[in-house]
């Protein structure tokens, strides 16, 4: 069910790290978001997944909504509209890989490094939290340098009564699981750029899926994108729950201690291990992370 599609991911070059590069070797177990192969067991499924359990710079995290907020200094993001892309249904996410003549123009400039957009995908519900609350979904725009450095722009998605017509055709043409479709449709991405200019959260973390590779630069927009309740339900019907619990992250903690962030509250070291069965109400509000339980209790249930 959680196929790695290594052949497809290989075509995305260094982005394979950012897309569930679960091993295809014989005997390797497939990871999932629940049950015996869920997030608490990822590190035991494959030696390459060790960071999932022992890493110190893991993602996602829980932000202090106000104290961790930054209002300036977002990297220069160039994101022209997409007119053609490969749309892949990976089962656990829907992955968009731009395939038009402007791929080289989609960049994220961080200092002297220029990262190119390789793909973007979506999780339901959001992986990053604001305190103990989360949004209906979260998009990740994955960028990479030629030498393999990774940077991700995260965008929260909340339910509203308004249909976002930019995404309507895309959501109508989602292929079957493990299939890829070439989509020729105009996707206006200008709102994504606009959202990043209204405040954001930043830290050094990891991939949120195995192998949980660290050293990923994260920039998460504070203002959410809005889709209709029906559109979000459509996404959720395809990928189900696809959010890793929030994790302890030493970089975020150091920023707080050193005054880079003025947050007083410390992230839970064991993460917000929550029951993520979200029922979208369409209210457009942050949702409480229901069912938060101790890590040991969850481990006991899965044992």
Secondary structure, 3 states (H helix, E strand, C coil): CCCCCHHHHHCCHHHHHHCCCCCCCCCCCCCCCCHHHCHHHHHHHCHHHCHHHHCCECCCCEECCCCCCECCCCCEEECCCEEEEEEEECCCCEEEEECCCCHHHCEEEECCEEEEEEEEEEECCCCCEECCEECCEEEEEEEECCCCCEEEEEEEEEEECCCCHHHHHHHHCCCCCCCEEEEEEEECCHHHHHHHCCCEEEEEEECCCCCCCEEEEEEEEEEEEEEEHHHHHHHHHHHCCCCCCCCCEHHHHHHHHCCCCCCCCCCCCCCCCCCCCCCCCCCCCCEECCCCCCHHHHHHHHC
